Amino acid sequence: MNAQQVQGPDDTELILDEIRHEASSLVHHPVEEVRRLTHVAADGDSPTTPLLVTLGVAGFVFAILAVLLVLVLLIYYYN
């Protein structure tokens, strides 16, 4: 093996490249991409599956907290 031989990208670069690709697709075709990412996360074959699941759970928790915050503020200001 020659020292000047080009090595392939490491695992971190591959994951970052896949995340960039997923984000680009999500911005351009959001509804179709959410459906596809749901299947990708369910299959668990992609290296981005943990990130997708984490973002899904975080989004769900954020939505619940936002609704609770709105309710608390409504109750506070109208009572």
C-alpha positions in Angstrom: 0.0 0.0 0.0 1.4 3.3 -1.0 1.5 6.3 1.4 0.2 8.6 -1.2 -2.8 6.4 -2.0 -6.1 8.2 -1.5 -8.2 6.7 1.3 -12.0 6.7 1.3 -14.0 8.9 3.6 -14.3 7.8 7.2 -17.6 7.0 8.9 -18.1 10.5 10.3 -17.9 12.1 6.9 -20.3 9.5 5.5 -22.8 10.2 8.2 -22.5 14.0 7.8 -22.9 13.6 4.0 -26.1 11.5 4.5 -27.5 14.0 7.0 -26.8 16.9 4.5 -28.6 14.9 1.8 -31.6 14.1 4.0 -31.9 17.8 5.1 -31.7 19.0 1.5 -34.5 16.5 0.5 -36.6 17.5 3.5 -36.4 21.2 2.5 -37.3 20.6 -1.1 -40.1 18.0 -0.7 -41.2 18.0 2.9 -44.3 15.8 2.9 -42.8 13.1 0.7 -39.5 13.2 2.6 -41.3 12.8 6.0 -43.1 9.7 4.8 -39.8 8.3 3.5 -37.9 9.1 6.6 -40.6 7.4 8.7 -40.0 4.2 6.8 -36.2 4.6 7.1 -36.4 5.1 10.9 -38.8 2.1 11.2 -36.4 -0.1 9.2 -33.4 0.9 11.2 -30.9 0.2 8.4 -29.6 3.8 8.0 -26.8 5.2 10.1 -29.0 8.3 10.6 -31.8 6.3 12.3 -30.8 7.4 15.8 -30.8 11.0 14.7 -34.2 10.7 13.0 -35.8 9.1 16.0 -34.3 11.7 18.4 -35.5 14.5 16.2 -39.0 12.9 16.0 -39.2 12.6 19.8 -37.9 16.1 20.3 -40.4 17.5 17.9 -43.2 15.7 19.6 -42.1 16.9 23.1 -41.6 20.5 21.8 -45.2 20.5 20.3 -46.6 19.4 23.6 -44.6 22.0 25.6 -45.7 24.7 23.1 -49.4 23.9 23.6 -49.0 23.8 27.4 -47.2 27.1 27.3 -49.9 28.7 25.2 -52.6 27.4 27.6 -50.7 28.6 30.7 -50.3 32.1 29.2 -54.0 32.2 28.1 -55.1 31.2 31.6 -52.7 33.7 33.2 -53.7 36.7 31.1 -57.4 36.1 31.0 -58.0 35.3 34.7 
